[in-house]
Amino acid sequence: MPLVCLKDFEAHARERLSKSSWDFFEGVADEGITKDDNIAAFKKIRLRPRFLRDVSEVDTRTTVQGEEISAPICISPTAFHGIAWPDGEMSTARAAQAVGICYVTSTFSSCTLEDIVASAPKGLRWFQLYVQSDWQLNKQLIQRVESLGFKALVITVDAPIIGKRREDIRNQFNLKKRLLLPDLRSPTERNSTPCIQSSSINASLCWNNLSWFQSITQLPIILKGILTKEDAELAVKHNVHGIIVSNHGGRQLDEVPASIDALSEVVAAVKGKIEVYLDGGVRTGTDVLKALALGAKCIFLGRPILWGLAYKGEDGVEEVLNILKNEFHASMSLTGMFFFPPDLGL
């Protein structure tokens, strides 16, 4: 039986992963209210279609930070793809390259940055940074990604500490016993026998630190995790290049706004000065359309990518992306939109 929607991949992934691995990928903070809200909030929004328009040629292409992508659907940074599939992030990168979209590689990848780049040398890639307490390590990571051809630096701002994920605690799930963090070791360590090393996220990171990042890299800086007007205005004030509206998939602070509910506030606050993207809760092509109609430049997809990866590796991720891309194309056609920006007026 063919898989026809993203939900189909969820069931197959659950069958293929161990309980502790599934719980890690699907994990939520506390009661999981925000994760559920992320999905439910989309279903409260209704589209206003326009008819008798020529939609014989629909163009899904757009740009992010000046780089063209085949559709406004990109891959969010998620950790440890090696849990889902042996080739891990290398498979994910190949799928993103094949579909022609952007893949944001996580600090907590199970493959080295060099291997990820070599697996998909023509792919558009950004790097997500969990800012470390060791500033020299931050600098080394940023210099590496810049030299490897990554096109943007995505700084996660909503994780000064890790949220309480109940299932991981119940399962006694310990990543340190299972995986290396190949990019959080010094160059000397990377050339020697690998050793397990945990990272130390910097809980003191604040707005004034952004100037340090801007002083050491020419990459555009994107802040991931913004949910409010006040922080959006500060992002513009501090000259960042973009915002990903995100609540970390409900994995950090529970009972915050759904990403789609926070989007309009952030879009209004930046006044078109920087690009705004959305992460969280997207499961259908109409969800993509709704996010764009409310001001997002593109959406980023998290858990469904991992479902596709667990199901069939690179091919599974490519299937997930193409299904969503085709659904989005159909939604554009059926609402009378043949290009963006739209005039849906939700």
C-alpha positions as CSV (number, residue, x, y, z in Angstrom):
1,M,0.0,0.0,0.0
2,P,1.5,3.4,-1.0
3,L,2.2,6.0,1.5
4,V,0.1,9.1,0.6
5,C,0.6,11.6,3.4
6,L,3.1,12.5,6.1
7,K,1.0,10.8,8.7
8,D,1.5,7.4,7.0
9,F,5.3,7.7,7.5
10,E,4.8,8.3,11.2
11,A,3.2,4.8,11.7
12,H,6.0,3.1,9.7
13,A,8.8,4.9,11.6
14,R,7.3,3.9,14.9
15,E,7.3,0.3,13.9
16,R,11.0,0.5,12.9
17,L,12.4,2.3,15.9
18,S,13.0,1.1,19.4
19,K,10.6,2.5,22.0
20,S,13.4,4.7,23.5
21,S,14.5,6.0,20.1
22,W,10.9,6.8,19.1
23,D,10.3,8.5,22.4
24,F,13.5,10.6,21.9
25,F,12.4,11.8,18.5
26,E,8.8,12.4,19.5
27,G,9.7,13.7,23.0
28,V,8.0,16.7,24.5
29,A,8.5,19.0,27.5
30,D,6.2,18.3,30.4
31,E,2.6,17.5,29.3
32,G,3.2,18.0,25.6
33,I,0.5,20.7,25.3
34,T,2.6,22.8,22.9
35,K,3.4,20.0,20.5
36,D,-0.3,19.2,20.1
37,D,-1.2,22.9,19.8
38,N,1.3,23.3,17.0
39,I,-0.7,20.9,14.8
40,A,-4.2,21.8,16.1
41,A,-3.6,25.5,15.5
42,F,-3.3,25.1,11.8
43,K,-6.6,23.3,11.6
44,K,-8.4,26.4,13.0
45,I,-7.3,28.5,10.0
46,R,-9.5,28.5,6.9
47,L,-8.5,29.4,3.4
48,R,-10.3,31.8,1.1
49,P,-9.9,30.5,-2.4
50,R,-10.1,32.7,-5.5
51,F,-11.4,31.1,-8.7
52,L,-11.3,31.8,-12.5
53,R,-7.6,32.4,-12.4
54,D,-5.1,30.8,-14.8
55,V,-3.4,28.1,-12.7
56,S,-2.2,26.0,-15.6
57,E,1.4,26.9,-14.6
58,V,2.0,27.1,-10.9
59,D,5.5,28.1,-9.7
60,T,6.4,26.9,-6.2
61,R,9.9,28.3,-6.3
62,T,11.1,30.9,-3.9
63,T,14.4,32.1,-2.3
64,V,15.8,32.1,1.2
65,Q,18.6,34.5,2.0
66,G,19.0,35.0,-1.8
67,E,19.3,31.3,-2.6
68,E,16.7,29.7,-4.8
69,I,14.8,26.6,-3.6
70,S,12.3,24.5,-5.4
71,A,9.5,25.1,-2.9
72,P,9.1,27.0,0.4
73,I,9.7,23.7,2.3
74,C,13.0,23.2,4.1
75,I,14.5,20.8,6.7
76,S,14.7,21.9,10.3
77,P,17.8,21.1,12.4
78,T,17.1,17.9,14.4
79,A,19.7,15.9,16.3
80,F,21.2,12.4,15.8
81,H,19.8,11.2,12.5
82,G,22.1,8.1,13.0
83,I,19.5,6.8,15.4
84,A,17.0,6.6,12.6
85,W,19.2,5.4,9.8
86,P,22.8,4.2,9.5
87,D,23.9,7.0,7.1
88,G,22.2,9.5,9.3
89,E,22.5,13.1,8.2
90,M,24.3,12.1,5.0
91,S,21.1,10.5,3.8
92,T,19.1,13.6,4.8
93,A,21.5,15.9,3.0
94,R,21.3,13.8,-0.2
95,A,17.5,13.9,-0.2
96,A,17.4,17.7,0.3
97,Q,19.8,18.1,-2.6
98,A,17.7,15.9,-4.8
99,V,14.5,17.9,-4.1
100,G,16.3,21.3,-4.3
101,I,15.6,22.7,-0.8
102,C,17.7,23.9,2.2
103,Y,18.8,21.5,4.9
104,V,19.8,23.0,8.3
105,T,22.4,20.7,9.8
106,S,22.3,20.4,13.6
107,T,25.2,20.9,16.0
108,F,24.3,17.5,17.4
109,S,24.7,15.5,14.2
110,S,25.9,11.9,14.2
111,C,28.0,12.5,11.1
112,T,30.8,14.9,10.7
113,L,30.2,18.2,8.8
114,E,32.8,17.1,6.2
115,D,31.0,13.8,5.5
116,I,27.6,15.6,5.3
117,V,29.0,18.1,2.7
118,A,30.8,15.4,0.7
119,S,27.5,13.4,0.5
120,A,25.6,16.3,-1.1
121,P,28.2,18.7,-2.4
122,K,25.7,20.8,-4.4
123,G,23.1,21.0,-1.7
124,L,22.0,24.3,0.0
125,R,22.9,24.0,3.6
126,W,22.7,26.1,6.7
127,F,24.3,25.3,10.1
128,Q,22.4,25.4,13.4
129,L,24.5,26.3,16.4
130,Y,23.8,25.5,20.0
131,V,26.1,28.1,21.5
132,Q,28.7,26.4,23.6
133,S,30.3,27.6,26.9
134,D,33.7,27.3,25.1
135,W,33.8,30.4,22.9
136,Q,36.9,29.0,21.1
137,L,34.9,25.9,20.1
138,N,32.1,28.2,18.8
139,K,34.6,30.0,16.7
140,Q,36.1,26.9,15.3
141,L,32.7,25.4,14.4
142,I,31.7,28.6,12.7
143,Q,34.9,28.9,10.7
144,R,34.6,25.2,9.7
145,V,31.0,25.6,8.4
146,E,31.9,28.8,6.5
147,S,34.9,27.1,4.8
148,L,32.7,24.1,4.0
149,G,30.2,26.2,2.1
150,F,27.3,26.5,4.5
151,K,25.3,29.6,3.6
152,A,23.9,30.7,6.9
153,L,24.3,30.4,10.7
154,V,21.2,29.5,12.6
155,I,21.6,30.2,16.3
156,T,19.1,28.5,18.6
157,V,17.9,30.9,21.3
158,D,15.3,28.9,23.1
159,A,17.5,26.3,24.8
160,P,19.7,27.9,27.5
161,I,18.9,24.6,29.3
162,I,17.2,21.4,28.1
163,G,13.5,21.1,28.8
164,K,12.2,18.3,31.0
165,R,11.4,15.4,28.6
166,R,9.6,12.9,30.7
167,E,9.8,9.9,28.4
168,D,13.6,10.2,28.1
169,I,13.8,10.3,31.9
170,R,11.5,7.2,32.2
171,N,13.5,5.4,29.6
172,Q,16.8,6.4,31.1
173,F,17.8,7.4,27.6
174,N,21.4,8.4,27.6
175,L,22.8,9.7,24.3
176,K,26.3,9.8,25.8
177,K,26.3,6.0,25.8
178,R,25.1,5.7,22.3
179,L,26.6,8.4,20.1
180,L,29.7,10.6,19.6
181,L,29.4,14.3,19.0
182,P,32.0,14.4,16.2
183,D,31.8,18.2,15.7
184,L,32.1,19.1,19.4
185,R,35.7,17.8,19.7
186,S,38.8,19.8,19.1
187,P,40.7,19.2,15.8
188,T,43.3,17.2,17.6
189,E,40.7,15.0,19.2
190,R,38.9,14.5,15.8
191,N,42.2,13.1,14.4
192,S,42.7,10.7,17.2
193,T,40.7,7.9,18.6
194,P,37.1,9.1,19.0
195,C,35.8,9.6,22.5
196,I,32.4,10.3,23.8
197,Q,32.2,13.9,24.9
198,S,29.1,15.7,26.1
199,S,28.5,19.4,25.1
200,S,27.9,22.3,27.3
201,I,25.2,24.7,26.1
202,N,25.9,28.3,27.1
203,A,23.2,29.5,29.5
204,S,24.6,33.0,29.6
205,L,24.0,33.8,25.9
206,C,22.3,37.2,25.5
207,W,21.6,39.8,22.9
208,N,24.9,41.6,23.3
209,N,26.8,38.4,22.3
210,L,25.4,38.6,18.8
211,S,28.0,41.3,17.8
212,W,30.7,38.7,18.6
213,F,29.3,36.3,16.1
214,Q,28.9,39.1,13.5
215,S,32.6,40.0,14.0
216,I,33.9,36.5,13.2
217,T,31.7,35.5,10.2
218,Q,30.3,36.9,7.0
219,L,27.4,34.3,7.1
220,P,23.9,35.7,7.5
221,I,22.7,35.0,11.1
222,I,19.2,33.6,11.7
223,L,17.7,33.3,15.2
224,K,15.6,30.2,15.8
225,G,13.1,30.2,18.6
226,I,11.6,33.7,18.5
227,L,7.9,33.8,19.5
228,T,7.2,37.4,20.5
229,K,7.0,40.9,19.1
230,E,9.5,42.2,21.7
231,D,12.2,39.7,20.7
232,A,11.5,40.1,17.0
233,E,12.1,43.9,17.4
234,L,15.3,43.2,19.2
235,A,16.4,40.8,16.5
236,V,16.0,43.6,13.9
237,K,17.8,46.1,16.2
238,H,20.7,43.7,16.4
239,N,21.0,43.3,12.6
240,V,20.3,39.6,12.2
241,H,19.1,38.5,8.8
242,G,16.2,36.3,9.7
243,I,14.0,34.7,12.3
244,I,12.6,31.2,12.6
245,V,9.4,31.4,14.6
246,S,9.6,28.2,16.6
247,N,8.8,26.7,20.0
248,H,11.3,23.8,19.5
249,G,8.5,21.4,18.6
250,G,7.2,21.6,22.1
251,R,10.4,20.1,23.5
252,Q,11.6,23.1,25.6
253,L,9.0,25.2,27.4
254,D,5.5,23.7,27.4
255,E,2.4,25.9,27.2
256,V,3.8,28.6,24.9
257,P,2.0,29.7,21.7
258,A,1.8,27.4,18.8
259,S,4.3,28.5,16.1
260,I,1.6,29.5,13.6
261,D,-0.2,31.5,16.3
262,A,2.9,33.5,17.0
263,L,3.8,34.1,13.3
264,S,1.6,37.1,12.6
265,E,2.9,39.0,15.7
266,V,6.5,38.4,14.6
267,V,5.9,39.3,11.0
268,A,4.2,42.5,11.9
269,A,7.1,43.4,14.3
270,V,9.9,43.1,11.7
271,K,8.0,45.3,9.2
272,G,9.6,43.5,6.2
273,K,13.1,44.3,7.2
274,I,14.2,40.6,7.6
275,E,12.9,37.3,6.4
276,V,10.7,35.3,8.8
277,Y,10.3,31.5,8.6
278,L,8.1,29.0,10.5
279,D,9.0,25.8,12.2
280,G,6.5,23.5,13.9
281,G,3.3,21.7,13.3
282,V,3.3,21.5,9.5
283,R,1.8,18.2,8.3
284,T,0.1,19.1,4.9
285,G,0.5,21.3,1.9
286,T,-2.3,23.5,3.0
287,D,-0.4,24.1,6.3
288,V,2.5,25.4,4.1
289,L,0.1,27.6,2.3
290,K,-1.4,29.0,5.5
291,A,2.1,29.8,6.9
292,L,3.0,31.7,3.7
293,A,-0.3,33.5,3.6
294,L,0.4,34.7,7.2
295,G,3.9,36.1,6.2
296,A,6.4,33.2,6.4
297,K,9.0,33.1,3.7
298,C,9.1,29.3,4.0
299,I,8.5,26.6,6.5
300,F,10.9,24.1,8.1
301,L,10.0,20.5,8.7
302,G,11.2,18.5,11.7
303,R,9.7,15.2,12.9
304,P,8.3,14.1,9.5
305,I,11.8,14.2,8.1
306,L,12.9,11.7,10.8
307,W,9.9,9.6,10.0
308,G,10.9,9.4,6.4
309,L,14.5,8.7,7.3
310,A,13.5,5.8,9.7
311,Y,11.2,4.4,7.1
312,K,13.5,4.2,4.1
313,G,16.6,6.4,4.6
314,E,17.3,8.9,1.8
315,D,14.4,7.7,-0.3
316,G,12.0,8.0,2.6
317,V,13.0,11.7,3.2
318,E,12.7,12.4,-0.5
319,E,9.2,10.9,-0.5
320,V,8.2,13.0,2.5
321,L,9.4,16.2,0.8
322,N,7.8,15.4,-2.5
323,I,4.5,14.5,-1.0
324,L,4.4,17.8,0.9
325,K,5.7,19.7,-2.2
326,N,2.9,18.2,-4.4
327,E,0.3,18.9,-1.8
328,F,1.4,22.5,-1.6
329,H,1.3,22.8,-5.4
330,A,-2.3,21.5,-5.4
331,S,-3.2,23.9,-2.6
332,M,-1.9,26.8,-4.6
333,S,-3.8,25.7,-7.7
334,L,-7.0,25.2,-5.8
335,T,-6.8,28.6,-4.1
336,G,-6.0,30.5,-7.3
337,M,-2.4,31.2,-6.4
338,F,0.1,30.6,-9.2
339,F,3.0,32.4,-7.4
340,F,3.9,34.1,-4.1
341,P,3.6,36.5,-2.4
342,P,-0.2,35.7,-2.2
343,D,-3.2,38.0,-1.7
344,L,-5.2,35.4,0.2
345,G,-6.0,37.7,3.1
346,L,-6.6,35.1,5.8
